[in-house]
Amino acid sequence: GVSASTRGVTAYVTLEPCAFHGRTPSCAQALIDAGVVRVFVGMLDPDPRNAGAGVRMLRQAGVEVIVGLLADDVSRDLRTYLMAEA
């Protein structure tokens, strides 16, 4: 739920929060439940299970989402992870 320590905060994430429940619960839903009001996303998740769905989920819940913060750096830093997931 929403706690006083997270309500109204801004989150900065490298990869788009997932919208689906897999090995872990939906990160997008966790941000919504925590009361986060703004999320800066380095890059969209290329995983077809997500691919923009996390951003849509956040926006539909009224969370402001800004995509592309330091996108080149994030893409470079996550290259190994993203290649392993492909």
C-alpha positions as CSV (number, residue, x, y, z in Angstrom):
1,G,0.0,0.0,0.0
2,V,0.9,3.7,0.1
3,S,3.2,4.7,2.8
4,A,4.2,8.2,3.9
5,S,7.7,7.5,2.8
6,T,6.8,6.8,-0.9
7,R,3.6,8.9,-1.4
8,G,4.3,11.6,-4.0
9,V,7.9,10.7,-4.9
10,T,9.6,10.6,-8.3
11,A,11.2,7.3,-9.4
12,Y,14.1,7.0,-11.8
13,V,14.4,3.6,-13.5
14,T,16.7,2.4,-16.3
15,L,14.2,0.0,-17.9
16,E,10.5,0.4,-18.3
17,P,8.7,-1.2,-15.3
18,C,7.0,-4.5,-16.3
19,A,3.3,-4.6,-16.5
20,F,3.0,-8.4,-16.2
21,H,3.3,-10.8,-13.3
22,G,6.1,-13.3,-13.9
23,R,8.8,-14.5,-11.5
24,T,8.0,-11.3,-9.6
25,P,4.9,-9.1,-9.3
26,S,4.3,-6.2,-11.8
27,C,6.8,-3.4,-11.0
28,A,4.5,-0.9,-12.6
29,Q,1.7,-1.9,-10.2
30,A,4.1,-1.7,-7.3
31,L,5.0,1.9,-8.2
32,I,1.3,2.7,-8.5
33,D,0.5,1.0,-5.2
34,A,3.4,2.9,-3.5
35,G,1.9,6.3,-4.5
36,V,4.7,7.3,-6.9
37,V,3.5,10.3,-8.9
38,R,6.3,10.6,-11.6
39,V,8.6,8.1,-13.2
40,F,11.6,8.8,-15.4
41,V,12.3,5.8,-17.6
42,G,15.6,5.4,-19.4
43,M,14.3,3.1,-22.2
44,L,11.2,1.1,-23.1
45,D,11.4,-2.6,-22.4
46,P,11.9,-4.5,-25.8
47,D,10.4,-7.7,-24.3
48,P,7.2,-8.2,-26.3
49,R,5.4,-9.1,-23.0
50,N,5.9,-5.5,-21.9
51,A,7.0,-3.2,-24.8
52,G,5.2,-0.1,-23.6
53,A,2.6,-1.8,-21.4
54,G,4.3,-0.7,-18.2
55,V,4.2,3.0,-19.3
56,R,0.6,2.7,-20.4
57,M,-0.3,1.2,-17.0
58,L,1.4,3.9,-15.1
59,R,-0.2,6.7,-17.2
60,Q,-3.7,5.2,-16.9
61,A,-3.2,5.3,-13.2
62,G,-2.4,9.0,-13.4
63,V,1.4,8.7,-13.0
64,E,3.4,11.2,-15.1
65,V,5.9,9.2,-17.2
66,I,8.9,10.7,-19.0
67,V,10.7,8.2,-21.3
68,G,14.2,8.6,-22.7
69,L,16.2,10.0,-19.8
70,L,19.9,9.1,-20.6
71,A,18.6,6.6,-23.2
72,D,22.0,6.1,-24.9
73,D,23.8,5.4,-21.6
74,V,21.0,3.1,-20.4
75,S,20.9,1.1,-23.6
76,R,24.7,0.7,-23.5
77,D,24.7,-0.3,-19.9
78,L,21.9,-2.8,-20.3
79,R,23.1,-4.3,-23.6
80,T,24.4,-7.6,-22.0
81,Y,21.2,-8.0,-20.0
82,L,18.9,-7.3,-23.0
83,M,20.9,-9.7,-25.3
84,A,20.6,-12.5,-22.6
85,E,16.9,-12.0,-22.4
86,A,16.4,-12.2,-26.2
